């Protein structure tokens, strides 16, 4: 069993750290809101630290799962950051959905202290984290990946190395690009069904048995049809992810017209005060404009 720290106990990090503890790993947690860390420590077998630096001391692996590039830099490089406590020979595994640039930046800084780094964003949402079935997309050295994979299996069903540092984040961008188009297509299909006077639930039961099937269709069509959008990944976070992908696309010459359009549609849902609605709420925008 490994001695690990987990930094960031949000809707994803909280259950992920819990799975590590349940698997018998020695877990120390840190969260910006101490009350959340106290709650975690009361629920699971583990310790809490008051700073990322203290959490990282003497750990074999330090996991991070925070909000964005700036949050990540703060917990790693800040005055009380991980970099000031982590030991040589340790590994930092970052589960934040962030830019490939910040992954490379942190890897370079940590390498000077003989600390290995893997960028490892995840897909599967809150339900995937709670059920321990996340998909983990990783960038870094193969030998380091092989070291951490048995530990990450506590909360994942698929963990793959995609290339050098940054490849995990680039793969997550592909993931979000694909989701954006699929959700918009599903929203338009349900909107069309309603406009045509069809029973949308029966329609999806039929078409989901064919080529139109998708995870979004299987898991979101019923709540979308009912106008319920309090499930899964919030629009604010999706727009953050799409901004990263669009920025990377501009730099590498990718053409992402559908992604850019769906991002604009999400901004319109935000204007409807749907910031915390889940990504399937693209249908709400269409219903508003009927």
Protein Blocks (a to p, Z undefined) as FASTA:
>chain_A
ZZdddehjafklmmmmmmmmmnopacddddfblmlmmmmmmmmgcdddfbfklmmgopab
dcdddfblmlmmmmmmmmklmklmpcghiacddfbdcdfklmmmmmmmmmmnopacdddd
dehijmlmmnopaccddeddfklmmmmmmmmmmmpcbdcdfbdehjlmmmmmmmmmmmmm
mmmmmmmmmmmmmmnopafklmmmmmmmmmmbcfklmmmmmmmmnopabecjafklmmmm
mmmmmmmmmmnopacfklmmmmmmmmmmmmnopmmpcfklmmmmmmmmZZ
